[in-house]
Every structure is written in C-alpha cells, then in structure tokens.
Amino acid sequence: MEIEITEKKENILFDRTEVKFNCLYEGEATPKLLDVKSKLVALLDTKKELIVVDNIQPGYGEPKATGYAKVYGREASLLDVEKPSVIAKNKEPEAPAEEEDEAE
C-alpha cells in the first residue's frame, strides 16, 4: 500500500492541517482505516493521537482510494472539535484482557 499526499491545507481556526491523499493498493483489499492512519503518521511525522482519518473512498474497479484526514496541533483541539464517535472510530482496538483463570 502506497499513500500519496495530494493536498495540504492549514486551518488555523481549528488548529489543524487538512490532508487529502490517494492510496494505491495493487492486489490487496481496500486498506483499513487504522492501517492508513499508521502510514500517515509516518509520512506526516506526527503523533497517532493527533490525527483523525475522516474517510477513505475506494475507486470503482481500480485499486485506488482517495481519503481525507485531519492533523491537529494539540489533543485539546481534537477533543473540542471532533465528535466522540469519530474519535472512537480512530482509536486502536483494546487488546482483550488475559484471563487469569486456568483450567486445572
């Protein structure tokens, strides 16, 4: 999977950078939101907690998707602006707790 950033726009009012990107995934399924987020974190050199992938739209019949992400300057700005459902969608799933009960 390759990600190419097509547009970056500073939004000073919301303390964020808005990023539009293309995602190429030849011979693979449409990438998961969290996989795209990990790649964007590396490309944009930011923290995982400060980036929100808003959407990924796959192209019809081609291994290409377009997407939109927002990179916030501070975590407080992210919490003020984004809905709780969007924040939850962009969080890493918590690992299930190991059960201490062992069959004897």
N, C-alpha and C positions, 0 to 999 in steps of 0.2 A: 504494500500500500504506500503510495506516494501522495504527499499533500503539497499543493502549490498555492501560495497566498496571492490572491488577485487584487485585493483592495484593503487598505488600512485607513481608518478614519478616526481622528481624535474627537471625542465627545467630552468636552471639559465640564459641561453642566452635570453629567452623571459620573464624572471621574473614571472614564473608561475609554478603551480603544476598541472600536468595532472592526472586526476582521471578516472578510468574505474569502472563501477558499474553494479550490477544486480538489477533489480526492479521486485518484486513479487507483483502481483495484483489479487489475487484469487477472482473470482466472480465479477470483475469490468471491465470496459473498459480500454484500454491502457491509462495510465495517460498522462495528458497534460504536455508539456514542462515546463510551469510555476509552476505546482504542484511539479514536480520532482526538479526543481530549489529551491523551498522553503524548501523541505526536505533536500537537500544537504547543504543549508545554515546552517540549524540547526546541521546537522551531522559534518560538517567541521568547524563550528564556525567561519564564515566569513561574510562579508557584501554582500548583494544582488547585489550591483553594481559591485562587483569584480569577479563574477562567470558567466561563459558562458557555457550553456549546448549545446554541439555541435550536438549530435544526440542521438536518442533513437530507437533501433531496436527491435520490438516485435518478440518473437519466434513463429514459425508456430505451431498452435494448442495447445499452452500451455500458461498459464497466467504468462509469464516471459518475460522480455525485458532486453537487455544489452544496456549500454549507455556510453558516453564519455563526460566529462566536463573538463573545464579549470578554475583554480582559480588563478587570477592574484594578485601580491603583491601590485600594485598601479594602480589606474584608468588610469593614463597616459600610462602605458604599454599596457593596454587593448585597448585603443583608437589607439595606434600606430600599433598594430598587427592585430586586428580583422577588418573585412570588415563592412561597415555601415549596410549592410543587416543582418548580423549575430547579431550585436548589437541591431538592431530594433526587431528582432525575439525574443530576450531575455528580452525585456522591458515589464513592466506591461502595459496593455492597459489603456489609459487615460479614466477617467470617463467622460461621456458626460456632457457638461455644462448644468446646470439647466436653464431652460427658465424662464425669468422674466415676460414674457407675460402671463397674466392670463385672461381667458375668463370671461367677466363680463356680 
